Amino acid sequence: MQFFYHKDSGLESITLDSKDAHYLFHVRRFKQGETLLTTNLNDMQLYSYQHEKKNTFKLIGLHTQVTQPKAYAHIILAMIDLKDIYDILPILNALNVASLQLFYADFSQKNRKIDMQKAQRMLQYSCMQCGRMKPLEVAIHKDLESVCKAFPNAIAIDFLESVETFENLTQQERQNIAKNGVIIGCEGGFSHNERNFLHTTQRVYALQTPFILTAHLVSTYIASLCV
């Protein structure tokens, strides 16, 4: 654990709720009376707190403001199984992806609704583990067309043999592309209408992987190529 997240970090004292207390004292085996390094994941500051009694901590010091690499990549992923989305959140966060933009594709199950509170909690734990001070952003769009309006220069990944492969680009080119967004379809790929739309309005790249990857694997693979 690089630091502990608490929304009130920076105040003269903080008090942990029962869940945070259980995680800190029982899961992380924090010893009573020790000093705790915390952040609020908002102001890029680290704060030192001295444990006083039970779940209460007193502020004893402020560390210098932390400088971290700027996050720039935007992964634009069709809504897939929620378990797979929750699985990739901490991975994308640790890879310093700026945002995960979810949209409902033609092949997405429209009744899938991500629990944003659960997602934020997972990202907070991920930040505590990897040391990231500003967590990955998560947003939801109603369909492919609306997400392309929000990211007009995004490229799409499609498993075709007739287009340039993403891996053949230089790392700098991939990073520049990722700033504008990389669109990934759901299981089964894009529908006929979506494919026609993308090949008309966006640049499309294929992948050099020997086999077809699932959508959540493509997301982490693309992110790893762009860091």
KAVENWO-V165093 format. One record per backbone hydrogen bond with DSSP energy under -1.0 kcal/mol. CO is the residue of the C=O (numbers start at 1). NH is the residue of the N-H. E is the energy in kcal/mol with one decimal. If there is no record, write none. Layout:
BEGIN
CO;NH;E
CO;NH;E
END
This chain:
BEGIN
4;39;-1.8
6;9;-2.0
8;11;-2.2
12;59;-3.0
14;57;-2.6
17;21;-2.6
18;22;-2.2
19;23;-2.3
20;24;-2.7
21;25;-2.7
22;26;-2.0
22;27;-1.5
23;28;-2.7
24;30;-2.5
31;34;-1.8
34;51;-2.0
36;49;-2.7
37;4;-2.6
38;47;-2.8
39;6;-2.3
44;66;-2.6
46;63;-2.8
47;38;-3.2
48;60;-2.9
48;61;-1.3
49;36;-3.6
50;58;-2.7
53;56;-2.7
55;16;-2.6
56;52;-2.5
57;14;-2.1
58;50;-3.2
61;48;-2.8
73;98;-1.8
73;99;-1.5
74;182;-2.1
75;101;-3.0
76;184;-3.1
77;103;-1.7
81;85;-1.7
82;86;-2.8
83;87;-1.9
84;88;-1.6
85;89;-1.2
88;92;-3.0
89;93;-2.3
90;94;-2.2
91;95;-1.6
92;97;-2.4
93;96;-1.4
98;137;-2.1
99;75;-2.4
100;139;-2.0
101;77;-2.0
102;141;-3.0
103;79;-2.9
105;108;-1.3
109;112;-1.7
115;119;-2.4
116;120;-2.7
117;121;-2.1
118;122;-2.3
119;123;-2.1
120;124;-2.2
121;125;-2.2
122;126;-2.2
123;127;-2.5
124;128;-2.1
125;129;-1.6
126;130;-2.9
127;131;-2.6
128;2;-3.4
137;100;-2.9
139;102;-3.1
141;104;-1.1
143;147;-1.7
144;148;-2.0
145;149;-1.4
146;150;-1.5
147;151;-1.8
151;154;-1.8
155;183;-3.5
156;205;-2.9
158;160;-1.9
164;206;-2.4
166;169;-1.3
170;174;-2.6
171;175;-2.5
172;176;-2.3
173;177;-2.2
174;178;-2.5
175;179;-1.2
177;180;-1.5
178;74;-2.1
181;155;-2.2
182;76;-3.1
183;157;-2.5
184;78;-2.2
186;189;-2.4
191;195;-2.8
192;196;-2.2
193;197;-2.2
194;198;-2.8
195;199;-2.5
197;201;-2.2
198;202;-2.8
203;156;-2.5
205;158;-2.7
206;166;-3.0
214;218;-2.3
215;219;-1.9
216;220;-1.6
217;221;-2.5
218;222;-3.0
219;223;-2.1
220;224;-2.1
221;225;-1.4
END
